[in-house]
């Protein structure tokens, strides 16, 4: 047994060679989850951090850090003691295997031990208010290095001349070496200016070069159609000039991003109800870094706090603005007229109003959205590759154990390989597929019906599913109905012209135990308070701090209605959105001990 430290988690990868073989074994629901991948899933964005401290008395209840960890199905949500306050500006960085390395709010850097990183006491030296930038900071692994990271960050100005109030006017890079300080990292180069101009604040984003190794970085100029281009290579950050293309937008709050396949660049500026918003869509050449075929959509209605994201298949564009969420089809003949209303804000309040704001693609293939408030919830688009309302947008679908102050981490898409056959495919990097998938239970009337979603990367072309009950499928995202409850070993094999890979996971279908003492398993001591409960259900279990505990809640038909997980002895489970009624819970510790029982929600 490996005992991780307080602020790391267990991902027991045993690597023999990058392209030969590795074995993953993690415990999920008391069952072993494993995969054999010649090329693994990079997990630099595996851990998302949220949190904000308020003055007493509220701070005693809702302050602290919420951490979402995506290496399990479903994600693990845990609460930590408060170290850093996040307000809008936010990013974190894990190593390729998902272990947290550092995080920042745009003012300073904290390492995995919850201490200020050596040399990272201050970034963006001229201003104390960097936390208000959307996408004002971005972390990128230095190509061909597993220890060096570049932190890209921009700084605002309050000078009346020569720069206008509220713009960014300097972009910096800082370099972090994770070999130093016994693996906790050190900022070895801080606040190096690489661009000084009137810049659109925030909107820092990047995508992989067509060689599959280097990183493109675009930075838009303020109130301009000019874009500054940079390339991060093993030799460092290089300037490749500017490009001017498209109509001149008015800069405002918003997001910018590349599509997961790197073929599109989108910039969204929301200015105000009197001016409207500006959505700019471009084709992007991953070889040359050139933009082309601009689409400019200016709208004067339904303007609010803005966010934008693109589906994993790079076809559907999601645009949020306060009270509305819309979807565009990027492959439509007329993108502007493909606009579809997905949902409007339902008025739900969770500590604060849960209106719509920024969006971010997660490692599990879902899109998550925050709120421009102190709400402790996130919205979720569960199936973002599906058109219109089939995308399954769920408002306030994730409950965080602490408040979140307008914050959502900013990440590039890490799982993009080379552009095979392009003039820039020169490094001999192949798109060797890496298999991965998730599973969910959506059908409330058919609890044995499982929805599988392919999360494989590096351009798989064929899929073969074995559902563990003697049936198979060649669909990419199949739906399978099991005949009876049980634990099934489900395997997905993917392949393309460069190779094949298989991932296998144990999937629990239906209730396997609803009695406190299940035959053949050790009983887990549990304290459940209060019972009955109104909004928060608290569990206390006598386990070591590093032991993971999974908790599931079922209605009386056997349908799973909620799931959470934590490490250590206790956790508060926020269940405000659950209807009143009688529910069955089942707790499973990582060592195999279980406990089940009943709770009542008033």
Buried (B, 14 or more C-beta within 10 A) or exposed (E): EEEBEEBBBBBEBEEEEEEEEBEBEBBBBBBEBBBBBBBBBBBBBBBBBBBBBBEEEEBEBBBBBBBBBBBBBBBBBBBBEBBBBBBBBBBBBBBBBBBBBBBBBBBBBBBBBBBBBBBBEBBBEEBEBBBBBBBBBBBBBBBEEEBBBBBBBBBBBEEEEEBBEEBBBBBBBBBBBBEBBEEBBBBBBBBEEBBEBBBBBBBBBBBBBBBBBBBBBBBBBBBBBBBBBBBBBEEBBEEBEEBEBBEEBBBBBBBBBBBBBBBBBBBBBBBEEEBBBBBBBBBBBBBBBBBEEBBBBBBEEBBBBBBBBBBBBBBBBBBBBBBBBBBBBBEEEEBBEBBBEBBEBEEBEBBBBBBBBBBBBBBBBBBBBBBBBBBBBBBBBBBBBBBEEEBBBBBBBBBBBBBBBBBBBBBBBBBBBBBBEEEBBEBEBBBBBBBBBBBBBEBEEEBBBBBBBBBBBBBBEEBBBBBBBEEEBEEBBBEBEBEEBBBBBBBBBBBBEBBBBBBBBBBBBBBBBBEBEBEEBEEBEBEBEEBEBEBBBBBBBEBEEBBBBBBBBBBEEEBBBBBBBBBBBEBBBBBBBBEEEEBBBBBBBBBEBBBBBEBEBE
